C-alpha cells in the first residue's frame, strides 16, 4: 500500500473529478433528443452568463430543466450509496455489505413510501422516514447476522435477503393503497429512477451528503484498524462504540437520502467500493473520497445508458446498476463462502 500524502490524495481526486466532468458532459448530450457538443456549450454558456434566452429554446429546456437536474441528482445518489456501502463493509468487516443486498434500501423505501402516503408534499418527512427505515433495518440485519458473538458472512447475507423479502411484501401492501396515475410513478421510482417529479432541493441534499461523508471520514483511520477485528482495535486505543455509532448513523442517513429521492438503486454500494479497492487499496482515508467520486461517475453513466439504450423510452437506472452489479455480487459471494 502506498503511503498517504495530501499530494497523492489531491492528485487522485483531481483525476476522478475530471472523469466525473466527462461523464456529466456525456450524460447531458445523450438521450431521446441527442444534443451536439456545440449546442450543449452554447446552452450552458448562455445560461451561466445570464443570457440563456439567446440559446435555442428546445435545447435550453432539455439541458437546463431536464437533464442537468438529473445529472446533479445522479451525483448525489451515486456518492451516497457508494460511501454507505463502503461504510457498511467496514462496519461489518464484509465485502458484501451493500445497502441493497442487506435490505437496508428496502427499509428506507418503506419509510419513504409511508411518507409519500401520509405527507406527499414534504421532502423533509420523506428523508426522515427513509432514514428511520434504513436505520431500523440495518440494526436488525446486524444483530441477526451475528453468530457466536461474531458476524458470519453466510448468516449476514441470509438475514439481509430475508429482511428484504419481508419489506418487499410491505412495499406491495403499501402500493396497493395507491391508485390512479400515482401507482405507476411510484412503481417506476421503486426500481430506481432519477426523473422524479417531486421537487428536490439539491443544495440541501448535497449539504447533508457532505456532512455525512465528513462524519464517516473522521473515523477513517479507526476503520482501518477495525478491519482486523474489534478486539484488536480496542487494544490499539480505538473507541469502537463511538466509531460504530458514527458510521452506522451516517451510512443509514446516506442510504435514506438516496432512496428518498431516487428509490432503491441496487448494487452501487458493492460494485463501486470493490472496483476502487482494486485501484487504490483498502486505506479508508483514500477509499472514502474516491468511492464517492466513483459512485457519482457510475450513476451518471448508468442514467445516460438508461435514457439512451431504448430511446425514446427510458429504463429505470436501477436496472442498469443491477445488470452491472449482480455479477460482482455473485463473484464476491462465491469467493467469500467457498
Residue pairs with C-beta under 8 A, 6 or more apart in sequence:
1 281
1 282
1 283
2 8
2 281
4 283
4 285
4 286
8 286
9 285
9 286
9 289
12 280
12 286
12 289
12 290
13 289
13 290
13 293
16 290
16 293
16 294
16 297
17 293
19 293
19 297
20 75
20 293
20 296
20 297
20 300
23 296
23 297
23 300
23 301
23 304
24 71
24 75
24 300
25 37
25 40
26 301
26 304
27 67
27 70
27 71
27 74
27 300
27 301
27 303
27 304
28 35
28 40
28 44
28 63
28 67
28 68
28 71
29 35
29 36
29 37
29 40
30 304
30 307
30 308
31 62
31 67
31 304
31 307
31 308
31 311
32 307
32 311
32 312
32 314
33 58
33 62
35 43
35 59
35 62
35 63
39 56
39 59
40 59
40 63
42 55
42 56
42 59
43 52
43 55
43 56
43 59
43 60
43 63
43 64
44 63
44 64
46 52
46 53
46 54
46 55
46 60
47 55
47 60
47 63
47 64
52 60
52 64
69 200
69 202
70 194
70 195
70 303
71 300
71 303
72 202
73 194
73 196
73 200
73 202
73 261
73 262
74 194
74 296
74 299
74 300
74 302
74 303
74 317
75 296
75 299
75 300
76 202
76 205
76 206
76 209
76 257
76 258
76 261
76 296
77 194
77 258
77 261
77 262
77 265
77 268
77 299
78 268
78 272
78 295
78 296
78 297
78 298
78 299
78 300
79 209
79 213
79 292
79 293
79 295
79 296
80 209
80 212
80 254
80 255
80 257
80 258
80 295
81 99
81 100
81 254
81 255
81 258
81 265
81 268
81 269
81 295
81 299
82 268
82 269
82 272
82 273
82 291
82 292
82 294
82 295
82 296
82 298
83 212
83 213
83 216
83 251
83 254
83 288
83 291
83 292
83 295
84 99
84 251
84 252
84 254
84 255
84 258
84 269
85 97
85 98
85 99
85 268
85 269
85 270
85 272
85 273
85 291
86 269
86 273
86 276
86 284
86 287
86 288
86 291
87 216
87 223
87 247
87 250
87 251
87 254
88 97
88 98
88 99
88 102
88 104
88 138
88 251
88 269
89 95
89 96
89 97
89 98
89 273
90 97
90 223
90 226
90 227
90 247
90 284
91 97
91 142
91 226
91 244
91 247
91 248
91 251
92 142
92 145
92 151
92 156
93 151
93 226
93 227
93 229
94 151
94 153
94 156
94 336
95 270
95 273
95 274
95 332
95 336
96 102
96 153
96 156
96 157
96 270
96 329
96 332
96 333
96 336
97 156
97 269
97 270
98 267
98 268
98 269
98 270
98 329
99 105
99 108
99 134
99 138
99 251
99 255
99 269
100 106
100 264
100 265
100 266
100 267
100 268
100 269
100 270
101 157
101 160
101 161
101 164
101 266
101 267
101 269
101 270
101 329
102 137
102 138
102 141
102 156
102 157
102 159
102 160
102 163
102 164
103 137
103 141
103 159
103 160
103 161
103 162
103 163
103 164
103 167
104 134
104 137
104 138
104 141
104 160
104 252
104 255
105 134
105 255
105 258
105 259
105 264
105 265
105 266
106 137
106 163
106 164
106 167
106 168
106 171
106 264
107 133
107 134
107 135
107 136
107 137
107 138
107 163
107 167
108 130
108 131
108 133
108 134
108 137
108 255
108 256
108 258
108 259
108 260
108 264
109 130
109 133
109 167
109 171
109 190
109 259
109 263
109 264
110 133
110 167
110 170
110 171
110 174
111 129
111 130
111 131
111 132
111 133
111 134
111 256
112 126
112 129
112 130
112 133
112 256
112 259
112 260
112 263
113 171
113 174
113 175
113 186
114 129
114 133
114 174
115 122
115 125
115 126
115 128
115 129
115 130
115 260
116 126
116 186
117 174
117 177
117 178
118 125
119 125
119 126
123 198
123 199
123 200
123 201
123 260
126 198
126 260
127 208
127 256
127 257
127 260
128 256
130 255
130 256
130 257
130 259
130 260
131 252
131 253
131 255
131 256
131 257
132 256
133 256
134 252
134 253
134 255
134 256
134 259
135 248
135 249
135 252
135 256
137 163
137 167
138 248
138 251
138 252
138 255
139 248
140 159
140 163
141 156
141 159
141 160
141 163
142 151
144 155
144 156
144 159
144 162
144 163
145 151
145 152
145 155
145 156
145 159
145 160
146 152
146 155
147 155
153 336
153 337
154 337
157 333
171 190
175 183
175 186
175 187
175 190
178 186
185 197
188 316
189 196
189 262
189 263
190 263
190 264
191 263
191 264
191 316
191 318
191 319
192 262
192 263
192 264
192 265
192 266
192 316
192 317
192 318
192 319
192 321
193 262
193 263
193 316
193 317
193 318
194 262
194 299
194 303
194 317
195 314
196 261
196 262
198 261
200 261
205 257
205 261
208 253
208 257
209 254
209 257
212 250
212 251
212 253
212 254
212 257
213 250
213 254
213 288
213 292
215 246
215 249
215 250
216 246
216 247
216 250
216 251
216 288
217 285
217 288
217 289
218 246
219 243
219 246
219 247
220 283
220 284
220 285
220 287
220 288
221 284
221 285
222 233
222 238
222 239
222 243
223 243
223 247
223 284
224 282
224 283
224 284
224 285
225 232
225 233
225 236
225 238
226 233
226 238
226 240
226 243
227 282
230 240
233 240
234 240
258 265
262 317
263 316
263 318
264 318
265 299
265 317
265 318
265 321
266 318
266 321
266 322
266 325
267 321
267 322
267 324
267 325
267 326
267 328
267 329
268 295
268 298
268 299
268 321
268 325
269 295
270 325
270 328
270 329
270 332
271 298
271 321
271 324
271 325
271 328
272 291
272 294
272 295
272 298
273 287
273 291
274 328
274 332
275 294
276 287
276 290
276 291
276 294
277 287
279 290
280 286
280 287
280 290
281 287
298 321
299 317
299 321
302 317
302 320
302 321
302 324
303 317
303 320
305 315
305 320
306 314
306 315
306 316
306 317
306 319
306 320
307 314
307 315
309 315
